[in-house]
Amino acid sequence: MGVLERAKRASGLSKPEALPYLCLGCETQFDIQYHTCPVCGKYDIRRAKWVNADGDCR
């Protein structure tokens, strides 16, 4: 996520959308990319827009 995208989101100028990062283990969404999921501890955090609806990566 670029600096301008974060600024738009923080200011409320962009339309609300899903958080950009997703844990494939527990499907928790995050605003920042973690190396390990703080919820389940797995190492599979991906960009949400790169993951299909069925959980497979593009």
PDBQT receptor file of N, H, CA, C and O in Angstrom, charges set to zero:
ATOM      1  N   MET A   1       0.854  -1.161   0.000  1.00  0.00    +0.000 N 
ATOM      2  CA  MET A   1       0.000   0.000   0.000  1.00  0.00    +0.000 C 
ATOM      3  C   MET A   1       0.898   1.220   0.000  1.00  0.00    +0.000 C 
ATOM      4  O   MET A   1       1.801   1.341   0.827  1.00  0.00    +0.000 OA
ATOM      5  N   GLY A   2       0.644   2.123  -0.933  1.00  0.00    +0.000 N 
ATOM      6  H   GLY A   2      -0.090   2.025  -1.605  1.00  0.00    +0.000 HD
ATOM      7  CA  GLY A   2       1.458   3.311  -1.054  1.00  0.00    +0.000 C 
ATOM      8  C   GLY A   2       1.109   4.371  -0.025  1.00  0.00    +0.000 C 
ATOM      9  O   GLY A   2       0.089   4.291   0.660  1.00  0.00    +0.000 OA
ATOM     10  N   VAL A   3       1.978   5.363   0.064  1.00  0.00    +0.000 N 
ATOM     11  H   VAL A   3       2.806   5.428  -0.493  1.00  0.00    +0.000 HD
ATOM     12  CA  VAL A   3       1.800   6.449   1.025  1.00  0.00    +0.000 C 
ATOM     13  C   VAL A   3       0.505   7.211   0.739  1.00  0.00    +0.000 C 
ATOM     14  O   VAL A   3      -0.237   7.540   1.664  1.00  0.00    +0.000 OA
ATOM     15  N   LEU A   4       0.231   7.492  -0.533  1.00  0.00    +0.000 N 
ATOM     16  H   LEU A   4       0.834   7.225  -1.284  1.00  0.00    +0.000 HD
ATOM     17  CA  LEU A   4      -0.984   8.230  -0.872  1.00  0.00    +0.000 C 
ATOM     18  C   LEU A   4      -2.243   7.428  -0.559  1.00  0.00    +0.000 C 
ATOM     19  O   LEU A   4      -3.242   7.991  -0.114  1.00  0.00    +0.000 OA
ATOM     20  N   GLU A   5      -2.200   6.127  -0.788  1.00  0.00    +0.000 N 
ATOM     21  H   GLU A   5      -1.388   5.669  -1.150  1.00  0.00    +0.000 HD
ATOM     22  CA  GLU A   5      -3.359   5.290  -0.458  1.00  0.00    +0.000 C 
ATOM     23  C   GLU A   5      -3.623   5.310   1.042  1.00  0.00    +0.000 C 
ATOM     24  O   GLU A   5      -4.777   5.392   1.463  1.00  0.00    +0.000 OA
ATOM     25  N   ARG A   6      -2.579   5.236   1.849  1.00  0.00    +0.000 N 
ATOM     26  H   ARG A   6      -1.641   5.169   1.508  1.00  0.00    +0.000 HD
ATOM     27  CA  ARG A   6      -2.748   5.292   3.308  1.00  0.00    +0.000 C 
ATOM     28  C   ARG A   6      -3.286   6.643   3.749  1.00  0.00    +0.000 C 
ATOM     29  O   ARG A   6      -4.139   6.711   4.634  1.00  0.00    +0.000 OA
ATOM     30  N   ALA A   7      -2.794   7.726   3.136  1.00  0.00    +0.000 N 
ATOM     31  H   ALA A   7      -2.101   7.670   2.417  1.00  0.00    +0.000 HD
ATOM     32  CA  ALA A   7      -3.264   9.064   3.495  1.00  0.00    +0.000 C 
ATOM     33  C   ALA A   7      -4.744   9.233   3.149  1.00  0.00    +0.000 C 
ATOM     34  O   ALA A   7      -5.505   9.792   3.939  1.00  0.00    +0.000 OA
ATOM     35  N   LYS A   8      -5.152   8.754   1.978  1.00  0.00    +0.000 N 
ATOM     36  H   LYS A   8      -4.534   8.300   1.336  1.00  0.00    +0.000 HD
ATOM     37  CA  LYS A   8      -6.566   8.838   1.594  1.00  0.00    +0.000 C 
ATOM     38  C   LYS A   8      -7.437   8.044   2.558  1.00  0.00    +0.000 C 
ATOM     39  O   LYS A   8      -8.505   8.507   2.959  1.00  0.00    +0.000 OA
ATOM     40  N   ARG A   9      -6.987   6.857   2.928  1.00  0.00    +0.000 N 
ATOM     41  H   ARG A   9      -6.119   6.482   2.602  1.00  0.00    +0.000 HD
ATOM     42  CA  ARG A   9      -7.758   6.023   3.846  1.00  0.00    +0.000 C 
ATOM     43  C   ARG A   9      -7.860   6.687   5.222  1.00  0.00    +0.000 C 
ATOM     44  O   ARG A   9      -8.928   6.689   5.834  1.00  0.00    +0.000 OA
ATOM     45  N   ALA A  10      -6.751   7.248   5.704  1.00  0.00    +0.000 N 
ATOM     46  H   ALA A  10      -5.884   7.246   5.207  1.00  0.00    +0.000 HD
ATOM     47  CA  ALA A  10      -6.748   7.882   7.022  1.00  0.00    +0.000 C 
ATOM     48  C   ALA A  10      -7.620   9.133   7.048  1.00  0.00    +0.000 C 
ATOM     49  O   ALA A  10      -8.255   9.425   8.061  1.00  0.00    +0.000 OA
ATOM     50  N   SER A  11      -7.657   9.875   5.938  1.00  0.00    +0.000 N 
ATOM     51  H   SER A  11      -7.141   9.638   5.115  1.00  0.00    +0.000 HD
ATOM     52  CA  SER A  11      -8.435  11.113   5.890  1.00  0.00    +0.000 C 
ATOM     53  C   SER A  11      -9.905  10.877   5.582  1.00  0.00    +0.000 C 
ATOM     54  O   SER A  11     -10.726  11.779   5.746  1.00  0.00    +0.000 OA
ATOM     55  N   GLY A  12     -10.243   9.675   5.137  1.00  0.00    +0.000 N 
ATOM     56  H   GLY A  12      -9.575   8.942   5.004  1.00  0.00    +0.000 HD
ATOM     57  CA  GLY A  12     -11.623   9.369   4.797  1.00  0.00    +0.000 C 
ATOM     58  C   GLY A  12     -12.004   9.761   3.382  1.00  0.00    +0.000 C 
ATOM     59  O   GLY A  12     -13.183   9.716   3.031  1.00  0.00    +0.000 OA
ATOM     60  N   LEU A  13     -11.026  10.147   2.552  1.00  0.00    +0.000 N 
ATOM     61  H   LEU A  13     -10.068  10.184   2.837  1.00  0.00    +0.000 HD
ATOM     62  CA  LEU A  13     -11.314  10.560   1.182  1.00  0.00    +0.000 C 
ATOM     63  C   LEU A  13     -11.533   9.387   0.239  1.00  0.00    +0.000 C 
ATOM     64  O   LEU A  13     -12.166   9.546  -0.805  1.00  0.00    +0.000 OA
ATOM     65  N   SER A  14     -11.027   8.225   0.585  1.00  0.00    +0.000 N 
ATOM     66  H   SER A  14     -10.513   8.096   1.433  1.00  0.00    +0.000 HD
ATOM     67  CA  SER A  14     -11.220   7.060  -0.279  1.00  0.00    +0.000 C 
ATOM     68  C   SER A  14     -12.454   6.294   0.182  1.00  0.00    +0.000 C 
ATOM     69  O   SER A  14     -12.868   6.390   1.337  1.00  0.00    +0.000 OA
ATOM     70  N   LYS A  15     -13.026   5.539  -0.736  1.00  0.00    +0.000 N 
ATOM     71  H   LYS A  15     -12.690   5.461  -1.674  1.00  0.00    +0.000 HD
ATOM     72  CA  LYS A  15     -14.195   4.742  -0.367  1.00  0.00    +0.000 C 
ATOM     73  C   LYS A  15     -13.750   3.602   0.545  1.00  0.00    +0.000 C 
ATOM     74  O   LYS A  15     -12.664   3.054   0.358  1.00  0.00    +0.000 OA
ATOM     75  N   PRO A  16     -14.570   3.239   1.524  1.00  0.00    +0.000 N 
ATOM     76  CA  PRO A  16     -14.183   2.147   2.425  1.00  0.00    +0.000 C 
ATOM     77  C   PRO A  16     -14.090   0.822   1.675  1.00  0.00    +0.000 C 
ATOM     78  O   PRO A  16     -14.927   0.514   0.826  1.00  0.00    +0.000 OA
ATOM     79  N   GLU A  17     -13.088   0.064   1.992  1.00  0.00    +0.000 N 
ATOM     80  H   GLU A  17     -12.408   0.314   2.682  1.00  0.00    +0.000 HD
ATOM     81  CA  GLU A  17     -12.883  -1.237   1.362  1.00  0.00    +0.000 C 
ATOM     82  C   GLU A  17     -12.301  -2.182   2.394  1.00  0.00    +0.000 C 
ATOM     83  O   GLU A  17     -11.986  -1.775   3.511  1.00  0.00    +0.000 OA
ATOM     84  N   ALA A  18     -12.161  -3.416   2.029  1.00  0.00    +0.000 N 
ATOM     85  H   ALA A  18     -12.418  -3.748   1.120  1.00  0.00    +0.000 HD
ATOM     86  CA  ALA A  18     -11.594  -4.412   2.937  1.00  0.00    +0.000 C 
ATOM     87  C   ALA A  18     -10.143  -4.066   3.246  1.00  0.00    +0.000 C 
ATOM     88  O   ALA A  18      -9.468  -3.401   2.460  1.00  0.00    +0.000 OA
ATOM     89  N   LEU A  19      -9.683  -4.519   4.383  1.00  0.00    +0.000 N 
ATOM     90  H   LEU A  19     -10.231  -5.059   5.021  1.00  0.00    +0.000 HD
ATOM     91  CA  LEU A  19      -8.289  -4.282   4.749  1.00  0.00    +0.000 C 
ATOM     92  C   LEU A  19      -7.385  -5.005   3.762  1.00  0.00    +0.000 C 
ATOM     93  O   LEU A  19      -7.747  -6.070   3.261  1.00  0.00    +0.000 OA
ATOM     94  N   PRO A  20      -6.206  -4.438   3.471  1.00  0.00    +0.000 N 
ATOM     95  CA  PRO A  20      -5.397  -4.936   2.361  1.00  0.00    +0.000 C 
ATOM     96  C   PRO A  20      -4.646  -6.247   2.579  1.00  0.00    +0.000 C 
ATOM     97  O   PRO A  20      -4.200  -6.848   1.602  1.00  0.00    +0.000 OA
ATOM     98  N   TYR A  21      -4.487  -6.716   3.810  1.00  0.00    +0.000 N 
ATOM     99  H   TYR A  21      -4.850  -6.229   4.604  1.00  0.00    +0.000 HD
ATOM    100  CA  TYR A  21      -3.735  -7.946   4.049  1.00  0.00    +0.000 C 
ATOM    101  C   TYR A  21      -4.620  -8.978   4.727  1.00  0.00    +0.000 C 
ATOM    102  O   TYR A  21      -5.502  -8.632   5.513  1.00  0.00    +0.000 OA
ATOM    103  N   LEU A  22      -4.379 -10.258   4.416  1.00  0.00    +0.000 N 
ATOM    104  H   LEU A  22      -3.663 -10.539   3.777  1.00  0.00    +0.000 HD
ATOM    105  CA  LEU A  22      -5.232 -11.346   4.870  1.00  0.00    +0.000 C 
ATOM    106  C   LEU A  22      -4.382 -12.533   5.291  1.00  0.00    +0.000 C 
ATOM    107  O   LEU A  22      -3.457 -12.926   4.580  1.00  0.00    +0.000 OA
ATOM    108  N   CYS A  23      -4.695 -13.103   6.446  1.00  0.00    +0.000 N 
ATOM    109  H   CYS A  23      -5.447 -12.784   7.024  1.00  0.00    +0.000 HD
ATOM    110  CA  CYS A  23      -4.053 -14.346   6.881  1.00  0.00    +0.000 C 
ATOM    111  C   CYS A  23      -4.808 -15.499   6.240  1.00  0.00    +0.000 C 
ATOM    112  O   CYS A  23      -6.023 -15.610   6.403  1.00  0.00    +0.000 OA
ATOM    113  N   LEU A  24      -4.106 -16.355   5.515  1.00  0.00    +0.000 N 
ATOM    114  H   LEU A  24      -3.119 -16.265   5.382  1.00  0.00    +0.000 HD
ATOM    115  CA  LEU A  24      -4.760 -17.495   4.874  1.00  0.00    +0.000 C 
ATOM    116  C   LEU A  24      -5.088 -18.602   5.869  1.00  0.00    +0.000 C 
ATOM    117  O   LEU A  24      -5.867 -19.503   5.555  1.00  0.00    +0.000 OA
ATOM    118  N   GLY A  25      -4.508 -18.548   7.059  1.00  0.00    +0.000 N 
ATOM    119  H   GLY A  25      -3.876 -17.817   7.314  1.00  0.00    +0.000 HD
ATOM    120  CA  GLY A  25      -4.789 -19.562   8.066  1.00  0.00    +0.000 C 
ATOM    121  C   GLY A  25      -6.108 -19.331   8.786  1.00  0.00    +0.000 C 
ATOM    122  O   GLY A  25      -6.919 -20.249   8.906  1.00  0.00    +0.000 OA
ATOM    123  N   CYS A  26      -6.331 -18.106   9.271  1.00  0.00    +0.000 N 
ATOM    124  H   CYS A  26      -5.672 -17.360   9.174  1.00  0.00    +0.000 HD
ATOM    125  CA  CYS A  26      -7.543 -17.821  10.049  1.00  0.00    +0.000 C 
ATOM    126  C   CYS A  26      -8.443 -16.780   9.393  1.00  0.00    +0.000 C 
ATOM    127  O   CYS A  26      -9.495 -16.444   9.935  1.00  0.00    +0.000 OA
ATOM    128  N   GLU A  27      -8.040 -16.265   8.228  1.00  0.00    +0.000 N 
ATOM    129  H   GLU A  27      -7.185 -16.538   7.787  1.00  0.00    +0.000 HD
ATOM    130  CA  GLU A  27      -8.800 -15.301   7.435  1.00  0.00    +0.000 C 
ATOM    131  C   GLU A  27      -9.022 -13.966   8.141  1.00  0.00    +0.000 C 
ATOM    132  O   GLU A  27      -9.981 -13.258   7.832  1.00  0.00    +0.000 OA
ATOM    133  N   THR A  28      -8.149 -13.615   9.082  1.00  0.00    +0.000 N 
ATOM    134  H   THR A  28      -7.370 -14.190   9.333  1.00  0.00    +0.000 HD
ATOM    135  CA  THR A  28      -8.206 -12.310   9.722  1.00  0.00    +0.000 C 
ATOM    136  C   THR A  28      -7.588 -11.285   8.786  1.00  0.00    +0.000 C 
ATOM    137  O   THR A  28      -6.580 -11.568   8.138  1.00  0.00    +0.000 OA
ATOM    138  N   GLN A  29      -8.182 -10.092   8.706  1.00  0.00    +0.000 N 
ATOM    139  H   GLN A  29      -9.000  -9.862   9.232  1.00  0.00    +0.000 HD
ATOM    140  CA  GLN A  29      -7.660  -9.038   7.841  1.00  0.00    +0.000 C 
ATOM    141  C   GLN A  29      -6.911  -8.009   8.673  1.00  0.00    +0.000 C 
ATOM    142  O   GLN A  29      -7.262  -7.739   9.822  1.00  0.00    +0.000 OA
ATOM    143  N   PHE A  30      -5.857  -7.433   8.063  1.00  0.00    +0.000 N 
ATOM    144  H   PHE A  30      -5.571  -7.652   7.130  1.00  0.00    +0.000 HD
ATOM    145  CA  PHE A  30      -5.021  -6.452   8.744  1.00  0.00    +0.000 C 
ATOM    146  C   PHE A  30      -4.778  -5.243   7.858  1.00  0.00    +0.000 C 
ATOM    147  O   PHE A  30      -4.866  -5.327   6.633  1.00  0.00    +0.000 OA
ATOM    148  N   ASP A  31      -4.470  -4.110   8.497  1.00  0.00    +0.000 N 
ATOM    149  H   ASP A  31      -4.398  -4.043   9.493  1.00  0.00    +0.000 HD
ATOM    150  CA  ASP A  31      -4.146  -2.891   7.771  1.00  0.00    +0.000 C 
ATOM    151  C   ASP A  31      -2.668  -2.867   7.371  1.00  0.00    +0.000 C 
ATOM    152  O   ASP A  31      -2.295  -2.197   6.409  1.00  0.00    +0.000 OA
ATOM    153  N   ILE A  32      -1.834  -3.593   8.104  1.00  0.00    +0.000 N 
ATOM    154  H   ILE A  32      -2.136  -4.138   8.886  1.00  0.00    +0.000 HD
ATOM    155  CA  ILE A  32      -0.403  -3.676   7.787  1.00  0.00    +0.000 C 
ATOM    156  C   ILE A  32      -0.027  -5.139   7.576  1.00  0.00    +0.000 C 
ATOM    157  O   ILE A  32      -0.740  -6.042   8.013  1.00  0.00    +0.000 OA
ATOM    158  N   GLN A  33       1.096  -5.362   6.903  1.00  0.00    +0.000 N 
ATOM    159  H   GLN A  33       1.675  -4.628   6.548  1.00  0.00    +0.000 HD
ATOM    160  CA  GLN A  33       1.522  -6.735   6.640  1.00  0.00    +0.000 C 
ATOM    161  C   GLN A  33       2.408  -7.230   7.777  1.00  0.00    +0.000 C 
ATOM    162  O   GLN A  33       3.473  -6.671   8.041  1.00  0.00    +0.000 OA
ATOM    163  N   TYR A  34       1.958  -8.275   8.435  1.00  0.00    +0.000 N 
ATOM    164  H   TYR A  34       1.094  -8.729   8.220  1.00  0.00    +0.000 HD
ATOM    165  CA  TYR A  34       2.743  -8.929   9.478  1.00  0.00    +0.000 C 
ATOM    166  C   TYR A  34       3.512 -10.088   8.862  1.00  0.00    +0.000 C 
ATOM    167  O   TYR A  34       3.106 -10.630   7.834  1.00  0.00    +0.000 OA
ATOM    168  N   HIS A  35       4.627 -10.470   9.490  1.00  0.00    +0.000 N 
ATOM    169  H   HIS A  35       4.957 -10.029  10.325  1.00  0.00    +0.000 HD
ATOM    170  CA  HIS A  35       5.358 -11.662   9.048  1.00  0.00    +0.000 C 
ATOM    171  C   HIS A  35       4.692 -12.914   9.601  1.00  0.00    +0.000 C 
ATOM    172  O   HIS A  35       4.649 -13.951   8.939  1.00  0.00    +0.000 OA
ATOM    173  N   THR A  36       4.173 -12.808  10.822  1.00  0.00    +0.000 N 
ATOM    174  H   THR A  36       4.208 -11.965  11.360  1.00  0.00    +0.000 HD
ATOM    175  CA  THR A  36       3.391 -13.896  11.410  1.00  0.00    +0.000 C 
ATOM    176  C   THR A  36       2.054 -13.325  11.867  1.00  0.00    +0.000 C 
ATOM    177  O   THR A  36       1.985 -12.181  12.316  1.00  0.00    +0.000 OA
ATOM    178  N   CYS A  37       1.018 -14.103  11.753  1.00  0.00    +0.000 N 
ATOM    179  H   CYS A  37       1.074 -15.032  11.388  1.00  0.00    +0.000 HD
ATOM    180  CA  CYS A  37      -0.318 -13.659  12.152  1.00  0.00    +0.000 C 
ATOM    181  C   CYS A  37      -0.377 -13.551  13.675  1.00  0.00    +0.000 C 
ATOM    182  O   CYS A  37      -0.081 -14.524  14.369  1.00  0.00    +0.000 OA
ATOM    183  N   PRO A  38      -0.756 -12.382  14.210  1.00  0.00    +0.000 N 
ATOM    184  CA  PRO A  38      -0.849 -12.251  15.668  1.00  0.00    +0.000 C 
ATOM    185  C   PRO A  38      -2.019 -13.036  16.265  1.00  0.00    +0.000 C 
ATOM    186  O   PRO A  38      -2.070 -13.230  17.480  1.00  0.00    +0.000 OA
ATOM    187  N   VAL A  39      -2.951 -13.486  15.439  1.00  0.00    +0.000 N 
ATOM    188  H   VAL A  39      -2.910 -13.328  14.452  1.00  0.00    +0.000 HD
ATOM    189  CA  VAL A  39      -4.116 -14.224  15.926  1.00  0.00    +0.000 C 
ATOM    190  C   VAL A  39      -3.824 -15.722  16.007  1.00  0.00    +0.000 C 
ATOM    191  O   VAL A  39      -4.040 -16.345  17.047  1.00  0.00    +0.000 OA
ATOM    192  N   CYS A  40      -3.325 -16.307  14.888  1.00  0.00    +0.000 N 
ATOM    193  H   CYS A  40      -3.150 -15.801  14.043  1.00  0.00    +0.000 HD
ATOM    194  CA  CYS A  40      -3.141 -17.767  14.860  1.00  0.00    +0.000 C 
ATOM    195  C   CYS A  40      -1.671 -18.198  14.820  1.00  0.00    +0.000 C 
ATOM    196  O   CYS A  40      -1.375 -19.371  15.050  1.00  0.00    +0.000 OA
ATOM    197  N   GLY A  41      -0.743 -17.274  14.534  1.00  0.00    +0.000 N 
ATOM    198  H   GLY A  41      -0.983 -16.322  14.347  1.00  0.00    +0.000 HD
ATOM    199  CA  GLY A  41       0.673 -17.607  14.538  1.00  0.00    +0.000 C 
ATOM    200  C   GLY A  41       1.227 -18.157  13.233  1.00  0.00    +0.000 C 
ATOM    201  O   GLY A  41       2.412 -18.483  13.165  1.00  0.00    +0.000 OA
ATOM    202  N   LYS A  42       0.402 -18.269  12.192  1.00  0.00    +0.000 N 
ATOM    203  H   LYS A  42      -0.561 -18.004  12.248  1.00  0.00    +0.000 HD
ATOM    204  CA  LYS A  42       0.888 -18.791  10.908  1.00  0.00    +0.000 C 
ATOM    205  C   LYS A  42       1.679 -17.726  10.163  1.00  0.00    +0.000 C 
ATOM    206  O   LYS A  42       1.594 -16.538  10.475  1.00  0.00    +0.000 OA
ATOM    207  N   TYR A  43       2.448 -18.168   9.173  1.00  0.00    +0.000 N 
ATOM    208  H   TYR A  43       2.516 -19.133   8.920  1.00  0.00    +0.000 HD
ATOM    209  CA  TYR A  43       3.335 -17.289   8.416  1.00  0.00    +0.000 C 
ATOM    210  C   TYR A  43       2.791 -16.941   7.034  1.00  0.00    +0.000 C 
ATOM    211  O   TYR A  43       3.559 -16.496   6.181  1.00  0.00    +0.000 OA
ATOM    212  N   ASP A  44       1.509 -17.125   6.784  1.00  0.00    +0.000 N 
ATOM    213  H   ASP A  44       0.885 -17.487   7.477  1.00  0.00    +0.000 HD
ATOM    214  CA  ASP A  44       0.953 -16.951   5.442  1.00  0.00    +0.000 C 
ATOM    215  C   ASP A  44       0.046 -15.724   5.366  1.00  0.00    +0.000 C 
ATOM    216  O   ASP A  44      -1.177 -15.855   5.310  1.00  0.00    +0.000 OA
ATOM    217  N   ILE A  45       0.646 -14.529   5.365  1.00  0.00    +0.000 N 
ATOM    218  H   ILE A  45       1.639 -14.422   5.411  1.00  0.00    +0.000 HD
ATOM    219  CA  ILE A  45      -0.076 -13.269   5.234  1.00  0.00    +0.000 C 
ATOM    220  C   ILE A  45       0.099 -12.797   3.798  1.00  0.00    +0.000 C 
ATOM    221  O   ILE A  45       1.226 -12.670   3.321  1.00  0.00    +0.000 OA
ATOM    222  N   ARG A  46      -0.999 -12.538   3.109  1.00  0.00    +0.000 N 
ATOM    223  H   ARG A  46      -1.915 -12.641   3.497  1.00  0.00    +0.000 HD
ATOM    224  CA  ARG A  46      -0.956 -12.129   1.692  1.00  0.00    +0.000 C 
ATOM    225  C   ARG A  46      -1.763 -10.862   1.476  1.00  0.00    +0.000 C 
ATOM    226  O   ARG A  46      -2.583 -10.482   2.312  1.00  0.00    +0.000 OA
ATOM    227  N   ARG A  47      -1.522 -10.209   0.337  1.00  0.00    +0.000 N 
ATOM    228  H   ARG A  47      -0.856 -10.518  -0.343  1.00  0.00    +0.000 HD
ATOM    229  CA  ARG A  47      -2.367  -9.093  -0.089  1.00  0.00    +0.000 C 
ATOM    230  C   ARG A  47      -3.748  -9.654  -0.381  1.00  0.00    +0.000 C 
ATOM    231  O   ARG A  47      -3.868 -10.659  -1.081  1.00  0.00    +0.000 OA
ATOM    232  N   ALA A  48      -4.783  -9.031   0.138  1.00  0.00    +0.000 N 
ATOM    233  H   ALA A  48      -4.685  -8.214   0.707  1.00  0.00    +0.000 HD
ATOM    234  CA  ALA A  48      -6.151  -9.527  -0.054  1.00  0.00    +0.000 C 
ATOM    235  C   ALA A  48      -6.545  -9.521  -1.523  1.00  0.00    +0.000 C 
ATOM    236  O   ALA A  48      -7.304 -10.389  -1.955  1.00  0.00    +0.000 OA
ATOM    237  N   LYS A  49      -6.045  -8.562  -2.302  1.00  0.00    +0.000 N 
ATOM    238  H   LYS A  49      -5.428  -7.857  -1.951  1.00  0.00    +0.000 HD
ATOM    239  CA  LYS A  49      -6.435  -8.515  -3.712  1.00  0.00    +0.000 C 
ATOM    240  C   LYS A  49      -5.740  -9.601  -4.533  1.00  0.00    +0.000 C 
ATOM    241  O   LYS A  49      -6.115  -9.824  -5.684  1.00  0.00    +0.000 OA
ATOM    242  N   TRP A  50      -4.738 -10.281  -3.971  1.00  0.00    +0.000 N 
ATOM    243  H   TRP A  50      -4.433 -10.100  -3.036  1.00  0.00    +0.000 HD
ATOM    244  CA  TRP A  50      -4.060 -11.378  -4.666  1.00  0.00    +0.000 C 
ATOM    245  C   TRP A  50      -4.701 -12.729  -4.372  1.00  0.00    +0.000 C 
ATOM    246  O   TRP A  50      -4.335 -13.730  -4.988  1.00  0.00    +0.000 OA
ATOM    247  N   VAL A  51      -5.647 -12.773  -3.445  1.00  0.00    +0.000 N 
ATOM    248  H   VAL A  51      -5.945 -11.960  -2.945  1.00  0.00    +0.000 HD
ATOM    249  CA  VAL A  51      -6.268 -14.029  -3.028  1.00  0.00    +0.000 C 
ATOM    250  C   VAL A  51      -7.670 -14.107  -3.619  1.00  0.00    +0.000 C 
ATOM    251  O   VAL A  51      -8.456 -13.169  -3.485  1.00  0.00    +0.000 OA
ATOM    252  N   ASN A  52      -7.982 -15.220  -4.273  1.00  0.00    +0.000 N 
ATOM    253  H   ASN A  52      -7.344 -15.982  -4.382  1.00  0.00    +0.000 HD
ATOM    254  CA  ASN A  52      -9.323 -15.439  -4.825  1.00  0.00    +0.000 C 
ATOM    255  C   ASN A  52     -10.326 -15.639  -3.698  1.00  0.00    +0.000 C 
ATOM    256  O   ASN A  52      -9.938 -15.799  -2.541  1.00  0.00    +0.000 OA
ATOM    257  N   ALA A  53     -11.597 -15.632  -4.025  1.00  0.00    +0.000 N 
ATOM    258  H   ALA A  53     -11.912 -15.503  -4.965  1.00  0.00    +0.000 HD
ATOM    259  CA  ALA A  53     -12.653 -15.804  -3.029  1.00  0.00    +0.000 C 
ATOM    260  C   ALA A  53     -12.570 -17.160  -2.327  1.00  0.00    +0.000 C 
ATOM    261  O   ALA A  53     -12.982 -17.279  -1.174  1.00  0.00    +0.000 OA
ATOM    262  N   ASP A  54     -12.041 -18.184  -3.006  1.00  0.00    +0.000 N 
ATOM    263  H   ASP A  54     -11.706 -18.087  -3.943  1.00  0.00    +0.000 HD
ATOM    264  CA  ASP A  54     -11.937 -19.511  -2.392  1.00  0.00    +0.000 C 
ATOM    265  C   ASP A  54     -10.640 -19.717  -1.617  1.00  0.00    +0.000 C 
ATOM    266  O   ASP A  54     -10.366 -20.827  -1.162  1.00  0.00    +0.000 OA
ATOM    267  N   GLY A  55      -9.830 -18.651  -1.459  1.00  0.00    +0.000 N 
ATOM    268  H   GLY A  55     -10.053 -17.749  -1.829  1.00  0.00    +0.000 HD
ATOM    269  CA  GLY A  55      -8.615 -18.738  -0.662  1.00  0.00    +0.000 C 
ATOM    270  C   GLY A  55      -7.362 -19.088  -1.430  1.00  0.00    +0.000 C 
ATOM    271  O   GLY A  55      -6.280 -19.119  -0.845  1.00  0.00    +0.000 OA
ATOM    272  N   ASP A  56      -7.471 -19.355  -2.738  1.00  0.00    +0.000 N 
ATOM    273  H   ASP A  56      -8.350 -19.329  -3.213  1.00  0.00    +0.000 HD
ATOM    274  CA  ASP A  56      -6.296 -19.664  -3.550  1.00  0.00    +0.000 C 
ATOM    275  C   ASP A  56      -5.627 -18.375  -4.005  1.00  0.00    +0.000 C 
ATOM    276  O   ASP A  56      -6.291 -17.362  -4.225  1.00  0.00    +0.000 OA
ATOM    277  N   CYS A  57      -4.318 -18.423  -4.144  1.00  0.00    +0.000 N 
ATOM    278  H   CYS A  57      -3.778 -19.245  -3.966  1.00  0.00    +0.000 HD
ATOM    279  CA  CYS A  57      -3.582 -17.259  -4.628  1.00  0.00    +0.000 C 
ATOM    280  C   CYS A  57      -3.610 -17.234  -6.144  1.00  0.00    +0.000 C 
ATOM    281  O   CYS A  57      -3.654 -18.277  -6.797  1.00  0.00    +0.000 OA
ATOM    282  N   ARG A  58      -3.583 -16.035  -6.693  1.00  0.00    +0.000 N 
ATOM    283  H   ARG A  58      -3.547 -15.188  -6.163  1.00  0.00    +0.000 HD
ATOM    284  CA  ARG A  58      -3.602 -15.890  -8.152  1.00  0.00    +0.000 C 
ATOM    285  C   ARG A  58      -2.258 -16.162  -8.750  1.00  0.00    +0.000 C 
ATOM    286  O   ARG A  58      -2.097 -16.084  -9.968  1.00  0.00    +0.000 OA
TER     287      ARG A  58
